[in-house]
Amino acid sequence: MSWITALRRRPAAGYAVVLLGLVTVGLGYTALTGQGAASAANPGGTSPATIAQGEKLFAVTCATCHGIDGQGTSQAPSLIGVGAAAVDFQMSTGRMPAKELGAENNRAPVRYTPEQIHAIASYVESLGGGPQVPSAAQVSTSGANTALGQSLFITDCAQCHNFDGAGGALTYGKAAPPLTHATNKQIYEAMLTGPEAMPVFSDTTITPSQKRDIIDYVTRVRAEPNPGGFSLGRIGPVTEGIVGFLGGIGVLVFLAMWITMKRRES
């Protein structure tokens, strides 16, 4: 070991150690960034052919507003980093391609096949990662806690979507859409990506298990019949009775005023 001690005492030994450390850090960084680039170029094991198909469809469908490389323009935001889940939600609900620039996008007939949507979503994901499209297992409500889902929905969602998912008005003329036609995957994607005025509920804010609980509550509530015959709040015949009572009283008051006016004229 004496030769090691002798080398350590040389003036150049310190520089050699620093150089070795820099080379090690550089190689480690290259390995990590190279792996990240490879995964971004091929998200979720998607085939290069699918990404290439998505790039062609994107150039025809989306590039006019979002830019040829998805970098965004003055008309539409950048799609780099939004992820495949955001694209799948927007296109599978017919919100994209948008019919009108600058307007709030509502659910509309879907214009592309699931395969085409998957290809475009894969291409957008290859531009910069982002949330991936949830699998069927991830959005399955088997074994979900409906009571917990109700509590979470009332706490985080009911202010905008109404407690039964019927939707409601927001500020500045916007509106939270009803959840009556949303699939399990679309509800999950909406929570994950935060479309329009909706906030993003990441997996650290609402866990995947809790997202499934919320989905289970939403799907169960909208499948229940309206006890009062009409959907006025979906809380039973009380609302229908109140509306009928107030409406009837209003009619009686109007008739009384009309009869009084007639008598005064005569």
C-alpha positions in Angstrom: 0.0 0.0 0.0 3.0 2.2 0.2 2.8 3.0 -3.6 -0.8 4.3 -3.1 0.4 6.6 -0.3 3.2 7.8 -2.6 0.8 8.6 -5.4 -1.5 10.5 -3.0 1.4 12.7 -1.9 2.1 13.8 -5.5 0.8 17.3 -6.4 -1.2 16.1 -9.4 -3.1 13.5 -7.3 -5.7 16.0 -6.3 -6.4 17.1 -9.8 -6.7 13.5 -11.0 -9.3 12.8 -8.3 -11.3 15.9 -9.3 -11.1 14.9 -12.9 -12.2 11.3 -12.2 -15.1 12.7 -10.2 -16.2 15.0 -13.0 -16.0 12.1 -15.6 -18.1 9.9 -13.3 -20.7 12.5 -12.8 -20.8 13.2 -16.5 -21.2 9.6 -17.4 -24.0 9.1 -14.9 -25.8 12.2 -16.1 -25.5 11.0 -19.7 -26.9 7.6 -18.8 -29.9 9.2 -17.0 -30.8 11.7 -19.6 -30.3 9.2 -22.4 -32.7 6.9 -20.7 -35.2 9.7 -20.2 -35.0 10.7 -23.8 -35.5 7.1 -25.0 -38.6 6.8 -22.8 -39.9 10.1 -24.0 -39.4 9.1 -27.7 -41.1 5.8 -27.0 -43.7 6.4 -24.3 -45.2 3.4 -22.6 -43.6 1.1 -25.1 -45.6 2.6 -28.0 -44.3 1.5 -31.3 -42.4 4.0 -33.5 -44.9 3.3 -36.3 -47.8 4.4 -34.0 -45.9 7.6 -33.1 -45.1 8.3 -36.8 -48.8 7.8 -37.7 -49.7 10.2 -34.9 -47.3 12.8 -36.2 -48.9 12.7 -39.6 -52.4 13.0 -38.2 -51.2 15.8 -35.9 -49.8 17.7 -38.9 -53.2 17.6 -40.6 -55.4 18.0 -37.5 -53.7 20.0 -34.8 -50.6 21.8 -36.2 -52.6 24.7 -37.6 -53.3 25.9 -34.1 -50.7 24.2 -31.9 -47.7 24.5 -34.2 -46.0 21.9 -36.3 -44.0 20.6 -33.4 -46.7 21.2 -30.8 -44.8 24.2 -29.4 -48.0 26.4 -29.5 -48.9 29.5 -31.3 -50.8 32.7 -30.6 -54.0 30.7 -31.2 -53.4 27.7 -29.0 -51.1 26.7 -26.2 -48.1 24.4 -26.3 -48.7 20.7 -26.0 -45.2 19.8 -24.9 -45.5 18.1 -21.6 -49.3 17.9 -21.4 -49.2 14.1 -21.9 -51.3 11.5 -23.7 -54.1 11.6 -21.1 -55.0 15.2 -21.9 -55.1 14.5 -25.7 -57.2 11.4 -25.2 -59.7 13.3 -23.0 -60.0 16.3 -25.3 -60.4 14.2 -28.5 -62.4 11.3 -27.1 -65.0 13.8 -25.8 -65.1 15.7 -29.1 -63.8 18.9 -27.6 -60.9 18.7 -30.0 -60.3 19.6 -32.7 -62.0 22.8 -31.6 -64.8 24.2 -33.8 -64.2 27.8 -32.6 -61.0 29.4 -31.4 -61.1 31.0 -28.0 -64.5 29.5 -27.1 -65.1 27.1 -24.2 -65.0 23.6 -25.6 -68.0 21.4 -24.8 -68.6 17.8 -25.5 -69.4 17.1 -29.1 -69.5 14.1 -31.5 -66.1 12.4 -31.8 -64.4 12.9 -35.2 -61.6 10.3 -35.0 -61.4 6.6 -34.3 -59.9 5.3 -31.0 -56.8 4.1 -32.9 -56.3 7.6 -34.5 -56.7 9.3 -31.1 -54.2 6.8 -29.5 -51.7 7.6 -32.3 -52.0 11.4 -31.8 -51.8 11.0 -28.1 -48.7 8.9 -28.4 -47.0 11.5 -30.6 -47.8 14.3 -28.2 -46.5 12.3 -25.3 -43.3 11.7 -27.2 -42.7 15.5 -27.4 -42.2 15.8 -23.6 -43.9 13.2 -21.4 -46.8 14.0 -19.2 -49.7 12.0 -17.7 -50.3 8.8 -19.6 -53.7 7.4 -20.5 -55.0 5.2 -17.6 -55.5 1.5 -18.3 -58.8 -0.3 -17.8 -57.5 -1.7 -14.5 -56.7 1.8 -13.3 -60.2 3.1 -13.9 -62.1 0.0 -12.7 -64.4 0.6 -9.8 -64.3 -2.9 -8.6 -64.0 -2.8 -4.8 -64.3 1.0 -4.7 -65.5 2.8 -1.6 -68.7 4.6 -2.7 -69.1 6.4 0.6 -65.6 7.8 0.5 -66.1 8.7 -3.1 -69.2 10.7 -2.2 -67.3 12.5 0.6 -64.4 13.4 -1.8 -66.7 14.5 -4.6 -68.7 16.8 -2.3 -65.4 18.3 -1.0 -63.6 18.7 -4.2 -66.0 18.6 -7.1 -69.6 19.5 -6.1 -68.9 23.2 -6.0 -68.7 23.2 -9.8 -70.3 20.0 -11.0 -73.2 20.0 -8.5 -73.4 17.2 -5.9 -74.9 14.8 -8.3 -72.6 15.6 -11.3 -75.3 17.5 -13.2 -72.9 20.4 -13.9 -73.3 24.1 -13.0 -72.5 27.7 -13.9 -69.1 29.2 -13.2 -67.8 32.7 -13.4 -67.1 34.7 -16.6 -69.8 32.9 -18.5 -68.2 29.5 -18.1 -69.9 26.3 -17.0 -68.8 23.0 -15.4 -70.1 20.3 -17.8 -72.4 17.5 -16.6 -70.8 14.1 -16.0 -73.8 12.1 -17.3 -72.0 10.9 -20.4 -68.4 10.7 -19.2 -66.8 7.3 -19.1 -64.7 6.1 -16.2 -61.5 6.8 -18.2 -62.6 10.3 -19.1 -63.4 11.2 -15.5 -60.1 9.9 -14.4 -58.3 11.8 -17.2 -60.1 15.0 -16.3 -59.0 14.8 -12.7 -55.5 14.0 -13.8 -55.1 16.8 -16.4 -57.5 19.6 -15.4 -59.2 20.6 -18.7 -60.6 24.1 -19.2 -61.2 25.8 -15.8 -60.9 22.6 -13.8 -57.9 22.3 -11.5 -55.4 19.4 -11.7 -55.9 16.7 -9.1 -52.6 14.9 -9.3 -52.0 11.5 -7.7 -50.5 13.2 -4.7 -53.6 15.3 -4.2 -56.2 12.6 -4.9 -54.7 9.2 -5.0 -55.5 6.7 -7.8 -57.6 4.7 -5.3 -59.5 7.8 -4.3 -60.1 8.7 -8.0 -61.7 5.3 -8.5 -63.9 5.9 -5.4 -65.1 9.2 -6.9 -65.8 7.6 -10.3 -67.8 4.9 -8.5 -69.9 7.5 -6.7 -70.5 9.5 -9.9 -71.5 6.4 -11.9 -73.8 5.1 -9.2 -75.6 8.4 -8.6 -76.4 9.1 -12.3 -77.8 5.5 -12.6 -80.3 6.0 -9.8 -83.9 6.9 -10.8 -85.3 10.3 -9.9 -87.5 9.7 -6.8 -89.7 12.7 -7.5 -90.1 12.2 -11.2 -88.0 15.2 -12.2 -84.3 15.9 -11.7 -84.7 19.1 -9.6 -81.6 18.5 -7.5 -82.2 14.7 -7.4 -83.1 14.9 -3.7 -86.5 13.4 -3.9 -90.1 14.7 -4.0 -89.3 17.6 -1.7 -88.0 19.9 -4.4 -90.9 19.0 -6.7 -93.3 19.8 -3.9 -91.7 23.1 -3.2 -91.8 24.1 -6.8 -95.4 23.1 -7.1 -96.3 24.9 -3.9 -94.5 28.2 -4.8 -95.8 28.0 -8.4 -99.3 27.4 -7.2 -99.1 30.3 -4.7 -97.8 32.5 -7.4 -100.7 31.7 -9.7 -103.2 32.3 -6.9 -101.6 35.7 -6.1 -101.7 36.7 -9.7 -105.4 35.7 -10.0 -106.3 37.6 -6.9 -104.5 40.8 -8.2 -106.2 40.4 -11.6 -109.7 40.0 -10.0 -109.1 43.1 -7.7 -108.0 45.2 -10.7 -111.1 44.2 -12.7 -113.4 45.2 -9.8 -111.7 48.5 -9.5 -112.2 49.2 -13.2 -115.9 48.3 -13.0 
